[in-house]
Amino acid sequence: MALYDHQIKTLDGEQADLHAFEGKAVLAVNVASKCGLTPQYAGLEKLQAAYADKGFSVVGFPCNQFMGQEPGTAEEIQTFCSTTYGVTFPIMEKIDVNGDERHPLYAELTQAADADGHDGDIRWNFEKFLIGPDGAVKARFAPQVEPEDPQVTEAIEAALPA
């Protein structure tokens, strides 16, 4: 199944069409509002602002599987993201990224390994997957890797559509 064929809803509960991201570079990130890594929202928003007009988008996937650090409702998550970090990139519904209820999109994404060879389960909030315009995973970054780290920005620039 192509990454774009997975069914998911937006944070507002509307059916999302991931085909809207075909032909773009996408940074898929499992996010949380009450995590020590939550300030990464600022860096993700900077990436969105820097590359959006070049065929790129961050897409956030809230997840409450890591010590309950995303406990809010969809409305609370949306309010937090917009008022605290000015988030403009799309945020999808809260999902599981590990375990028996893992969303099929993440079942596919987690097959990719990061630079250290880690594949499989998501380790923590803010693990990042760079998906190329062709829908293939180009890179996976550990949660502690900041969004504006040169390895992330260089990978994004290399994956931007021609």
N, C-alpha and C positions, 0 to 999 in steps of 0.2 A: 504494500500500500504506500502511496506517495504521502509525504508529510502533509501536503496540502489537503488531502482527502479526509483527514480526521475531523470528526464532529466535536465542536466545543462551543460554548456560549461565551459571550462577553460578560464583563462584570455586571452589566445592566440586565442580564438574563436573555438578551437577544441572541439568536443563532449567528455565530460568526462564520464567515466564509474565508478560510485560510488561503484559498486560491487568490485572494487579493494581494498576497505576499509573493506570488510567483514572479520570478524575474527580479526580485529584490534580494539583498543580503539582509538577514534577520538575526538578531541576537535574542534568543529565547532564554529567559531567566526565571527561575522559581524564586519568588519574592516573599517577604514577610515584613510586617510593620513594627514588630517589637523585638528585633534581633540586634545584636551588636554590629551586624553588617548592614543594617537598614540605611545608614548614611550613603551606601552605594547607590541609592536612588538618585542622588545628586549627580554622580558620575554617569549613570545611565541616561539621565535627562540631557547632560552635556553631549553625550554621543548622539542622541536623537537630534539635538539641535545642529550639531556639526555635520551630520551625514544624511539627514532626512531628504534633502533635495538632490542627493546623489544616488538614490535608490536603496535606502537603508531604513530599517525600523527596529527598535527594541520592542519586544513583546513580553509583558510580565504575566506570570502564572502564579498567583497567590497560593500558598500551601501552608497548612497548619500542622504538618507532620513532625516538625522539629521543635520539641519542647513547647508546643502550643503557642508559637510566636506569631501566628496570624489568626487570632481568635475572632476578629471582627466580622460583621455582616458585610455584604457587598457595598452597601451605602457607606459604612464606616471606613472600609478600605479605600473607596473612591475619594471620600472627603480627606482622609489622611494624606493620600498621595498628592492630591491637587493642592491642598493648603500648605502642607509641610514642605513638599519638594517641587511643586509646580509641574507635576508629571503631565506630559502631553502624549506620550506613547500609549498604545493600546494595552489594556489590562483585561485578561480573560477571567472567567469564573474561577473560584477557589477549587483546586483539584488535589488529588494525591499524586505524588511523583514516584513513590516507592510502594511495594507491597502488593497484596492481592487486588486492591482497588486502584492500582496505578493507572493513570489515564493512558490510553493507547498511544497518544503522541509521545509521551515520555517513555513508554515501553520501547518505542523505536529510537528515540534520541539517546537513551542510555546505553545503547549498543556501541556507541562511539567512545573511543578512549581519549583521554587528555594526553598532554605531552609526557606525563610520567607513566602512562600505560594504564591508568585507572579507567575502567569501564564499569557498567552495571549501576548499582544503586547510587542515587544522589546522596552526597555526603552531608550537606547542610544547605541552608538558605543561600541564595545568590550564586548557585552554580550556573555557569553560562555555556550556551551552545551557539556557535556561529553556523548558520545555515546559508549556503550559497544560493545564488539566483536559480540554480538548477534543482534546488530542494535537497541537496546532499549536505550532510554535516561536514563542515570544513575544519572545525576546531571545537574543543571542549576546554573550559577553564574552571579551575577549582574555585570554590566560594571565596577564598581569601584574595584571589587575584582581583585587583581593583579594575573597574570598567575602563579607566583611562590609562591603564598600564600599557606601555609600548607594545607588548606582545599581543594585546587585544586590539589596539588601534591599527597596528600593522596588518593583522589578520583581516580586520574589517576592510581596510583600504585595498587589500589584495582580492577580497571577495566582492567588491562593488561591481555592479553590472557595467559592461563596457560602454 
